[in-house]
Amino acid sequence: MKLFDVYPLNNITVVKAKGSYIWDDNGLQYLDLYGGHAVISIGHTHPHYVQRVTEQLNKIGFYSNSVRLPIQEELAEKLGKVSGKESYQLFLCNSGAEANENAMKLASFHTGRKKIIAFTKSFHGRTSLAVAATDNPAIVAPVNQTNNIIFLPFNDETSLEACFNAQGKEIAAVIVEGIQGVGGINVAKESFIQKIRSLCTQHGSVFIADSVQCGYGRTGKFFSHDHANVDADIYSLAKGMGNGFPVAGILIAPDLHSKHGMLGTTFGGNPLACAAALAVLEVIESEKLMDNAKKIGDHIQTELKKISELQNVRGKGLMIGFDVPDTLKDLRKNLLFNQNIFTGEAKPNVIRLLPSLAFNKKDADQFLESIQEEIHAPALNG
């Protein structure tokens, strides 16, 4: 049997990782500024994380949600405290797509409505409703197509208000990333997030803050939407939540009520996943990683903006993007194969930086020196 060929692969075999570094099977060391799609939030193989997960595995790795699992309650309490959303409720699942799927489904249950507003360049996942709300026709199968999603221009308050004025009684929810990741590190304006909040309140719709990639402290606040000083009704979480262990969830405002059977999952909230998620929160809190994300992220952005060849440097904390001109179209590849540095991308010409929240200044400066070297290498060689 062969693997189903859906991923374009770099010819690198990773066998070991620690902190902000990974090693291949030839012993070559790489600096990791991508963290496997923003998943590595506290650094690879953090000792507290390894200990927490190992201890839990030696007790019990899995049982279903048919019995009481106290570690779920422990996680809910800790997550409420660290996120500042102590009055919210927690539903645990396995992935960002599943979190967004359940968020939109819950919004529809709550309102009795069908329409969801999403935005251009959005990415909310690959499951049925999540992919329907994703602005990429190439990954939407015919069976996923629906008339229940309304796509509006991102950061366009006028279009949003006009849509609510015309269809407000039909709109179950608005789903929005505080910073679009796959879309190219597009930062939502604070006034735009505030407008979503006010219109959802006015029309009885649910505000879903997709925090799968832009949440969990990455921007210097727990949720990137927090920069706008408003509360969403539902926050979706995944990626950095488990530092590589599959775990996700939605935080649900207290006025959205549950009933038995309305949502469900087999693997979501299993003891091993909860132990991983608790370890991440404990490290974020004890090592003050949200403060570090802001400090190091500000430093990286400041220095990148001094490099005239790069365009439109943007982001918050350790979620940074910049545009690469055609003359530097191979920059990301050259960083990987010449400088041994992993970064991310967004089509057609964006480099994305999503390192661990524990990323330090020494490693940041190594990256900044390397990017200067690669940018100026053609001129030197010529």
Order of alpha helices (4+ residues) and beta strands (2+ residues): beta-beta-beta-alpha-alpha-alpha-beta-alpha-beta-alpha-beta-alpha-beta-beta-beta-alpha-beta-beta-beta-alpha-alpha-beta-beta-alpha-beta-beta-beta-alpha
